[in-house]
């Protein structure tokens, strides 16, 4: 019976094999560590973004709507008697009467423009 002889060196793994294996494991560990770090970092970014959206939503509750940008204007309340005659006008801080643009005199328009625009006159 013939048996081939395998040298002992071939049976044992070389130092180079173990060194290469440890370098590969080190690379795999670094890559997996970077992946885990990226997942945590992206998760943190998502949480910060969601918290920012929540903050904007809390601020937006107090903002006026585009349809009514100035909120409620104080207009005087008028109290009439049973015949339709005006008895009292009750107002809070200011007595405001809504007017149309055509009702404003030209002199008031010019005065407003002169106050706002230095190059008007």
C-alpha positions in Angstrom: 0.0 0.0 0.0 1.3 3.3 -1.1 0.6 6.4 1.0 1.8 9.8 0.0 3.7 11.7 2.5 2.5 15.2 3.1 5.1 17.4 4.6 4.3 18.7 8.0 4.7 22.2 6.9 1.7 21.9 4.6 -0.4 20.5 7.4 0.1 23.4 9.6 -1.2 26.7 8.7 1.5 29.3 8.1 2.0 32.4 10.1 1.2 34.4 7.0 -2.3 32.7 6.8 -3.1 33.6 10.4 -1.8 37.2 9.9 -3.9 37.5 6.7 -6.9 36.1 8.6 -6.5 38.6 11.4 -6.2 41.5 9.0 -9.3 40.4 7.2 -11.2 40.0 10.5 -10.0 43.5 11.5 -11.2 44.9 8.3 -14.6 43.2 8.7 -14.8 44.5 12.3 -14.0 48.0 11.2 -16.6 47.9 8.3 -19.3 46.5 10.6 -18.5 49.2 13.2 -18.7 51.9 10.6 -22.1 50.5 9.4 -23.5 50.4 13.0 -22.2 53.9 13.5 -23.9 55.1 10.3 -27.2 53.5 11.3 -27.1 55.3 14.7 -26.0 58.6 13.1 -28.8 58.4 10.5 -31.3 57.5 13.3 -30.1 60.5 15.3 -30.5 62.8 12.3 -34.1 61.5 11.7 -35.0 62.1 15.3 -33.6 65.6 15.2 -35.6 66.3 12.0 -38.8 65.0 13.6 -38.2 67.1 16.7 -37.7 70.1 14.5 -41.0 69.4 12.6 -42.7 69.1 16.0 -41.3 72.4 17.1 -42.5 74.1 13.9 -45.9 72.6 14.4 -46.2 74.0 17.9 -45.2 77.4 16.6 -47.6 77.3 13.7 -50.6 77.0 16.0 -50.1 80.6 17.1 -49.6 82.0 13.5 -52.5 83.7 11.7 -54.0 82.1 8.7 -53.4 83.6 5.2 -57.0 84.5 4.8 -56.9 86.7 8.0 -53.3 87.8 8.4 -54.0 90.6 11.0 -56.3 88.6 13.3 -59.4 90.0 14.7 -59.8 93.8 14.3 -61.5 95.7 17.0 -64.7 97.3 15.7 -67.0 99.2 17.8 -70.2 97.5 19.1 -73.3 99.5 18.4 -76.4 99.3 20.6 -79.7 100.2 19.1 -83.1 100.7 20.7 -86.2 98.9 19.5 -87.0 101.6 16.9 -83.5 101.3 15.3 -82.1 104.4 16.8 -78.4 104.2 17.8 -78.0 104.5 21.5 -74.3 103.7 22.3 -71.1 102.9 20.5 -68.9 100.7 22.7 -65.2 100.1 21.7 -62.2 98.6 23.4 -58.9 100.4 22.8 -59.6 102.0 19.5 -62.6 103.2 17.6 -62.3 101.8 14.2 -64.6 102.2 11.3 -64.0 100.2 8.2 -63.9 102.4 5.0 -63.5 101.6 1.3 -60.5 102.8 -0.6 -62.6 105.2 -2.6 -63.7 107.0 0.6 -60.1 108.0 1.5 -59.3 111.6 0.4 -56.4 112.1 -2.0 -54.6 114.4 0.5 -54.5 111.5 3.0 -53.1 109.2 0.3 -50.4 111.7 -0.6 -49.5 112.3 3.0 -49.1 108.5 3.6 -47.0 108.1 0.5 -44.8 111.1 1.4 -44.2 109.7 4.9 -43.3 106.3 3.5 -41.4 107.3 0.4 -38.7 110.0 0.6 -38.5 110.3 -3.2 -42.3 110.9 -3.6 -42.2 114.7 -3.9 
